[in-house]
């Protein structure tokens, strides 16, 4: 007589109904679900020898964190974990992108002049870029976002930016003030000598034409000067506004 394999993964149908991800979501609300349960809803099915909840847990572990998973493109997700094909990866990538866009939409209707808000708005796009991107945020009288402009995409080590390019966009956009920002692909948020010189030049140009620069934010992934993954020139006394 064969004995059941006690190590075989529990199937979702064998779980109590109110503990299955979809049913739990409907009955208790989305905040009651773990990260793995939410991921499982979008994966829909597992694979041989691995139910969908275990597959979701494997995927999160392989990515390193939920945040890291949310940054991945679909093609990266398929390579991250065995059992994740194009359909599952595309669904997850689309879900994370919708969440990212919802956050950005909310921020455009709020005061965007604080370093934390700027980081939250830009980090999803810039944090893991392999080249430096220099962007300008055009703000209205309430410091709400009018438009975001990418001025330059540079090499791994530097981005060339000219004041005329920055303030041309500000004038066309009828901006009352602007915030400049760029990413450091190395992850280190400390400003270089070039960053400091460029900031002084742009601040002086803005003062001359009465379009002040409120801040310059460097987006990174780590820092040796503190716990924040960004550097604010204003917070460090390098810009007065």
C-alpha positions in Angstrom: 0.0 0.0 0.0 1.4 3.4 -1.0 1.6 6.1 1.6 1.0 9.8 0.7 4.0 11.9 0.3 4.1 14.0 3.4 6.5 16.5 1.8 4.2 17.2 -1.2 3.2 20.8 -1.3 -0.3 21.7 -0.1 -2.6 22.5 -3.0 -4.7 25.7 -2.7 -7.9 23.6 -3.0 -6.8 21.8 0.2 -6.6 25.0 2.1 -9.4 26.5 4.1 -11.4 28.7 1.8 -10.9 31.8 3.8 -7.1 31.3 3.6 -6.9 31.1 -0.2 -5.5 34.4 -1.5 -8.5 35.4 -3.7 -11.1 34.4 -1.2 -9.2 36.1 1.6 -8.9 39.3 -0.4 -12.6 39.4 -1.0 -13.5 38.6 2.6 -10.9 40.5 4.6 -9.6 43.2 2.2 -6.3 43.6 0.4 -4.3 44.8 3.4 -4.9 41.4 5.1 -2.8 39.6 2.5 1.0 39.0 2.7 3.3 40.1 -0.2 3.5 36.4 -1.3 -0.3 36.1 -1.3 -0.7 39.2 -3.4 1.9 38.1 -5.9 0.2 34.6 -6.0 -3.1 36.2 -7.2 -1.3 37.6 -10.3 0.7 34.4 -10.9 -2.6 32.4 -10.8 -0.9 29.0 -10.9 2.2 27.3 -9.6 4.3 24.6 -11.2 4.9 20.9 -10.7 5.9 20.3 -7.1 5.3 23.9 -6.1 2.0 25.6 -5.5 1.4 29.2 -6.4 2.1 30.5 -2.9 5.5 28.8 -2.8 6.3 30.0 -6.3 5.4 33.6 -5.2 7.7 33.2 -2.2 10.6 31.9 -4.4 10.2 34.8 -6.7 10.3 37.4 -4.0 13.4 35.7 -2.5 15.1 35.5 -5.9 14.4 39.2 -6.5 15.8 40.1 -3.1 12.9 42.3 -2.0 9.4 43.4 -3.1 10.9 46.8 -4.0 13.5 45.1 -6.3 10.9 43.0 -7.9 8.8 46.0 -8.6 11.7 47.6 -10.5 12.1 44.7 -12.8 11.1 44.6 -16.5 9.1 41.5 -17.5 12.1 39.9 -19.3 14.1 40.3 -16.1 11.4 38.6 -14.0 11.4 35.5 -16.3 15.1 35.1 -15.7 14.8 35.7 -12.0 13.0 32.5 -11.0 12.2 29.1 -12.6 8.5 28.7 -13.3 7.9 32.3 -14.3 7.0 32.5 -18.0 6.3 35.5 -20.2 2.6 35.6 -19.3 3.2 35.7 -15.5 6.1 38.1 -15.8 4.1 40.5 -18.0 1.2 40.5 -15.6 3.4 41.3 -12.6 5.4 44.0 -14.5 2.1 45.7 -15.6 0.7 45.6 -12.1 3.8 47.2 -10.6 3.9 49.8 -13.3 0.2 50.8 -12.6 1.1 51.2 -8.9 4.1 53.3 -9.8 2.0 55.5 -12.1 -0.7 55.9 -9.4 1.9 57.2 -7.0 3.3 59.6 -9.6 -0.2 60.9 -10.4 -0.9 61.6 -6.7 2.4 63.5 -6.3 1.7 65.8 -9.3 -1.3 67.2 -7.3 0.8 67.9 -4.2 3.6 70.2 -3.2 6.6 68.6 -4.9 9.2 70.9 -3.4 10.4 68.5 -0.6 13.4 66.2 -1.3 11.4 63.1 -0.2 8.6 63.9 -2.6 11.0 64.4 -5.5 12.8 61.2 -4.7 9.5 59.3 -4.5 8.4 60.7 -7.9 11.7 60.0 -9.7 13.2 57.0 -8.0 11.1 54.4 -9.9 12.5 55.7 -13.2 16.0 56.7 -12.3 17.3 54.6 -9.4 18.6 51.7 -11.5 19.4 53.6 -14.7 22.9 52.6 -16.0 23.5 56.1 -17.4 23.1 59.5 -15.8 19.8 61.2 -16.6 19.5 64.9 -15.9 15.9 66.0 -15.4 14.1 69.2 -14.6 10.8 69.5 -12.8 8.8 72.6 -13.8 6.7 73.9 -10.9 3.8 76.3 -10.8 3.0 79.0 -8.1 1.8 76.3 -5.7 4.9 74.2 -6.4 2.8 71.6 -8.2 4.3 69.8 -11.1 3.7 71.3 -14.5 5.9 68.9 -16.5 9.0 66.8 -16.2 11.7 67.3 -18.8 14.7 65.1 -19.5 17.6 67.4 -20.5 20.4 65.0 -21.0 21.3 61.3 -20.9 25.0 60.9 -20.4 27.6 58.2 -20.1 28.1 56.2 -16.9 30.2 58.9 -15.3 28.9 62.3 -16.4 26.2 64.2 -18.0 26.7 67.4 -19.9 24.1 70.1 -19.2 24.0 73.7 -20.4 21.9 76.4 -18.6 20.2 77.4 -21.8 18.7 73.9 -22.2 17.5 73.9 -18.6 15.9 77.3 -18.7 14.5 77.1 -22.2 12.2 74.4 -20.9 11.3 76.4 -17.9 10.4 79.5 -20.0 8.4 77.5 -22.5 6.6 75.8 -19.7 5.9 79.1 -17.9 7.5 77.7 -14.7 7.6 79.8 -11.5 10.4 77.7 -10.1 12.2 74.4 -10.9 13.9 71.5 -9.3 16.8 69.8 -11.0 17.8 66.2 -10.4 20.0 63.4 -11.7 20.9 59.9 -10.8 24.3 58.4 -9.9 24.5 54.9 -11.5 27.1 53.9 -8.9 24.5 54.3 -6.2 26.6 56.7 -4.2 24.6 59.9 -3.7 27.6 62.1 -2.7 27.9 65.1 -5.2 31.0 65.3 -7.3 33.0 68.4 -8.0 31.3 68.7 -11.3 27.8 68.4 -9.6 28.7 71.2 -7.3 30.0 73.5 -10.0 27.1 72.8 -12.3 24.6 73.5 -9.5 26.2 76.9 -8.7 26.1 77.8 -12.4 22.5 76.9 -12.8 21.4 78.6 -9.5 23.1 81.8 -10.6 21.4 81.6 -14.1 18.0 81.1 -12.4 18.5 84.0 -10.1 19.3 86.2 -13.1 16.1 85.4 -15.0 13.9 85.1 -11.9 13.2 81.4 -12.1 14.7 80.0 -8.9 16.1 76.5 -8.5 14.5 75.2 -5.3 16.8 72.1 -5.0 19.1 69.7 -6.8 18.4 66.1 -5.9 20.9 63.3 -6.6 19.1 59.9 -6.8 21.1 56.9 -5.7 20.8 53.5 -4.1 23.0 54.0 -1.1 25.0 56.6 0.7 28.0 56.9 3.0 26.8 60.0 4.6 23.5 58.8 6.0 20.5 56.5 5.5 18.8 58.4 2.7 19.1 57.1 -0.8 19.2 60.7 -2.1 21.2 63.9 -1.6 19.5 67.3 -1.3 21.6 70.3 -2.1 19.1 72.5 -0.2 19.1 70.3 2.9 22.9 70.4 3.0 23.0 74.2 2.7 24.3 74.3 -0.8 21.1 76.0 -2.2 19.2 78.7 -0.5 15.5 79.0 -1.5 
